[in-house]
């Protein structure tokens, strides 16, 4: 027997139960916590206290020392589906970068002109606040779910990875570390909403990512003896390799096209030599590149495409000592347009906003890569307000309030209402 749907009276009660003042206060509280990757503990403690105060059952998952996932469950009557709201507690930046000067890049909330500025407000502490207040609104409206509602704050989602001995430690362990632990330790659901900053667009699919490292080798020699030998240096050889890579990128763009997007590749790191010893040519130069992979392409096929490129370069330049490996493989994710979660979110969006949301696919990645592979249908749908600029992260208060209302209505639709 299906759980009863929301009545018009209950819908009005839910929408009227969202407390804007309390929502803004919580948003400012969590932005004021400095929680870059590896330092999520304070945010976890805050969420645990907030969720316990609501009467939810809260579990504490020690992913590693001082890096817990915090998971709250509102048990339903047992007659409906389980819906998870998942959000990462780590921020894209630390707030300590000297080149990021805008107020939205700092872990200090500023409320101005109807907006909240501050590090993490859209990626994605604001969503965790909206999840919390969506559940509060349902409780205030006297609506109890038929299925369970899960709130999960996870560590280590940001796109970064531990590499070798030089870049090791908790601050580098991202790329779904927390959600991997979450689902391998018993937290599963029928569906999940990720409130990543989508500008209230329904994201039906996103790309995955393959990180590759390519190395060239050359002579190690003092400047005084380098005349006429520049072609033999690893840096000059890498120049040839990079030229070939940039010529290959448009080909990859066509091959990796998906959902109206072209595949893309970013050379995100170039390293060779030492700034304190420019009088020596480096014996080795490396580049690291991010190859975006559509969710319809197996990661092994993407790696093979890069390996074929490198093999062609090795044959073309046999004396360059070219080597290659991959060190991140995060597949993309997608959800069917007719999935009931998509339908529930779009219907709730229409009720609150008066029009249907835009749909799309994106080049960035999310924890849907992990969750969807455990059979949890996952939709990215969250706040953010306007284009990214030098001011950094900001979200309109009105957007946060509307998101909270939509999440509450979607939860009631997916989980059903008891009684």
N, C-alpha and C positions, 0 to 999 in steps of 0.2 A: 504494500500500500504506500503510495507516494505521500511525502510530507506536504501539508497544505501550503499554498502559495501565500505571499503577502497580500493582505487586504489594503485598500486605499487608506484606511485609518492608520494601520500599522506603518505604512510607508511614510505618511505625514509625521507620525510620531518619531520615527527614526531620523528623518531629515531635521526635525526640530530639536533633536536631542544632542546635536553636535555643539560642543561648547568651545567657541572660538578663542576666548580668553585663556582657557586652560591649555588648549592646543598650542597657542603661540608661546605660552610660558614653557611648555615642555620642549618645543622646538629650540628655543633659546638655550635651555638647560643642556641639551645634548650637543648643540654646536659648540658650546663653551668647554666641552670635554675634548682634549687633544688626543685623538685615537688613530694615528696612522697605522698601517699594517705592522703587526707585531706588538702594538700597544693598545689593544682593544679592551683591556680589563675594566677600566673605569666605566665605559659605556655598558658593558655587560652587567656590572653591579647596579648601575642606574636602572636598566631595564628590569632586572630581577626584582628590585624593590618596587618599581611601578606596577609590575604585573602581579606580584604577590598581594599588593594593596588592593587589587581588583578582585581578589579571590580566586585567581587562576592557579592551576597546578604548574609549578615551574621546575624544570630540570636544568641541571648545570653540567655541560659536557666539557671536560678538560681536554681540549684538542692537543695542547701542550702546556707547559708551565705558564701560568698567568695569561693564557689565551683560551678562554672558554667560549663555546657557543652557549647561548641561553635560550631555552625553549619553553614557551607557555602553552598550555592546552586548556581550552574551554570545552569541556565534555558536553556533547549533545545527548539527545535521548537514545541514540543508537539507530535511528531510522533514516539517516541521511548520509551524504558523502562527506569525506574529510577534505577540508580546504586549508592549505597552508599559505600564510603570508610570510615571505622570506625576505630578509634584508641584511646586507653586510654592514658591519659596524666600523670597518676600517675606511679611512678617507683616501682620496686619490693622491693628496699631497700631505705633507707633515705640518704645514703652516710655518715652517722654519726656512723655506727657500728664499734667499735674498732677492731673487729675480721676480718673485711673485708678490707684488706690492698691493694689489687690490684688496679691499676689505672682505671680499668674498673668498679670499684665499687664506684667511686667518681663522683660528678656532675661537673667535670672539663674535658672538651674535650682535648684529646691528639691525634694529627695526627702523625703517625709513621709507616714507612714501608708499606705504602699504606693502612693503616688501621685507623679507627677512634675508639679510646678507650673512654669509659665514660659511666656513669650510664644512662640507658635508651636508648642507641643507638640502641639496638635490641629489647628491650621490653619496649615500642615500639615507641619511638620518631622518630627513623629512618624511620619507615613506614609512619608516618605523614608527614615527609619531602618528601618522595617519592611520596605520594599522591599529595602534593602541586605542585611538579615539573612535575608530569605527566600532570596535568591540564595546567600548564604553557607551556609545550611542545605542547600540542594540540592547545593552543591559538596561539603560535608562528608559528605553521605550518598552521594556517588558517583553522583548522578543528573545526567546530561547531557541537555539538552533537544534535541528534534528540530527545533523551530523556535527562532528568535532571541528572546531576552529583552532588552528595552530598558529602561533606567532613565533618566528624563529629569527633571532639575531645571531649572525654567523661572523666568524673571523675570516680574514685572508681571502677576499674575493678579488681585490685589485690586480690588474694585469702586471704582475711582476713575478720573478722566480729566482730561486737560489741557484747560483752558477759557480761551480768549482769551489776553491778555498777562499778566493778573494771576496766573493759576494755570498756570504753564508750567514745564517741566523734568521730569527723570526721575522725581521723586517723585510726579508725577501720571499717569505713563504706565503704567496698569494695564489691567484689563479684557481679559486675554488677549493682551497684547503679546508675551510670550515664546512662548506656544504658537502664535500666528500665525506668528512667525518660524520656529519649529520645523518646522511642516508645510510651509511654503513653501520650505524649504531642505533637503528630501530625507528628513526623518525621518517615515516612515509605517509603519503596522502594521495588522494585521487587526483588532485589538481593543486596548482600553486600560482599565486600572483607574485611577481617580482616588480616592485615599484621603482625600477631604474628610471632615470630621467628621460622620459620619452616625449615630453611636452604634451602629455595626455593623448598621444597617439597609441593605437593598438598595434604593437609590433608582433607580427605573425612569424617572423623568422629573423635570425641573425647569423652572421658569419662566425666561423671558428678561426683559429690562429695556429700557424706553424712557425716557430722561431728557428732560424737556421744560422749557423756560424760558418764562415768561409775564411780560410787562411791562405796567405801567400808567403813564400820565404825568399830570402835574398842574401846578399853579402852583408857582413858586418864590418864596416870600415870607417876610418877617420876621414873627416872632410878633406884633409890635405891629400888623401890618396883616392878620393872618390871621382876626381875629374875623368870624364870619359867613360865612367862606369855606372852612371845613374840608371841605365836601362836594367841593371842587375839588382837594384835595390827592391826590397819587398814593397815599399810604398809605391814606387813607379809601376811595379808589376800589378799591384792592387788597382791602380788607375785603369789598366787595361781590363781587368776583371770587372770592375764596376761599370765601365762603359758597356760591356756585354750584358751585364745584369739590367741596366736601364733600357737597353734595347729589347730585352726579353719581357719586361714588365707589361707593355701593351698586349703582348701575346697572352700572358697570363690573365690580364683583365678580361679578354674575350672568353677564354676557356673557363674562367671561374665566375662568369656572369650568373646572377641569381636575383629573382624578385625585383627586376628593374635596376639593379646595381651592377657595376662592373667590379670584378675582383681587383684587388690592389696589393701593392707591396711597398713597405717602407724600410729603407735602410736607416736603422735607428742608432747605430753605433759604429764608429770607425776608431780603431786603436792601433798605434804603431809607434815605437820609440818612446823616449822620455823627454819631457820638456826641460829637465835640468841637464840634459846631455844632448843637445842638438848637434853636437860635433860628431855624433856617431849615427850611421844609418842603422835602422832596426833590422835584426835578423828575421823578424816575423811581423806581419801586419794582418789584422783581422777586421772583418765587418760582421755585424749581426743584423739580420733582417727579419721583418715580420711579414709573413705571407698570409693574407686573409683567404680562408677556405670556405666555400659555401656549404651549408649543412647537407646538401645532396651529394657531396663528394667525400668518399672515404679518406681519412687522413693519410693512409698508406699511398693512395694515388697522388696526393699533393706532395708528399715527400719524394715520391718517384719522379715527379716533374722537376723538382729542384735538383735531385740527384742527376737526372739526365742533362740538365743545364751544366752542372759542374763537370760531368764526364766530358762533355764537349769542350769545355775550357781546358781540362787536363790534356786532352789530345791536341788542342790548338797551341797550348803553352806548356809543353812537357817539362821544361826547365824551371817552372815557377814554384814547384813543390806545393801545389794547390791541395788543400784538404777541406773536408766538409763534414758537419754533423748537425743534428737537430737537437734542441733541448727544451722545447715546449711543443706540445701537441694537444690542443684544446678544440674539440669538434664544435661545429655550429649546432643550432637547435631551431626547431620550428614547431608550430602548432596549427592544426587544421582550422580553416576559417569558419567551419561549421561546428567546431567543438562547443559544448555547452558552456564552458568557461568563457570563451570569446563572446558567445551570445549573451551571457549574463552581464558581462562587463559593458558590452555595447548598449544593452538595454538600460542599464543603470546610468551610463553616461548620458544617454538620450533623455532620461527622466530629469537629471540634474542640470544638464547644460542646454537642453532644448534642441539638440541636433546630434546627429550621429558622429562618432569620432572618426578621424582619419586613420587609415590603415597603412602599414608600410613594412619594409625590411631595412635592417641597418647593418653597418660594417663592424660595429663594436660587438664584444662578446659579453656574456653574463653567466651566472650560475645555472641558467637553464641548460647549459651544456652538461652539467652534472645531473641535475634533477630529472631531466627528460629521459636520460639513459637508465633511470631506475623506474621508469613507467609512470612518472609524475608529469602529467601534461602541464606545461608551464607557459604562462603568458607574461611578457614584459609590458607593463602599463603603469606609468608613474608621472610625477610632476616635473617641473622646471618651467621657467618663465622667460622666454625670449632667447635670443642668440647669446652664445658664450663670448665674453669680451674680457678686457683687462681688469674689470672689477671682480671677476671670479664668480663664485656660486651665489645665486639668489633665487628665491621663489616668492611669488606673490602670496600673501596671506589668504586671499580669496581662492587661489588655486589649491592650497593645502586644505581649506575647508571643503571645497568641492570634491577633492580627491577622497577625503574622509567619508563623505556622504555616499560616493559611488562605491567605495570599498564595502561599506556597511550593507548597501542594497545588494551588491554582488554576492556577498557572503550569505545573506539570507536566501538568495535565489539558488545558489549552488548547494548549500547545506540543507535547505528547507527549514521550515519553522515547526517546532514541536507544539502539538496541541492545536 
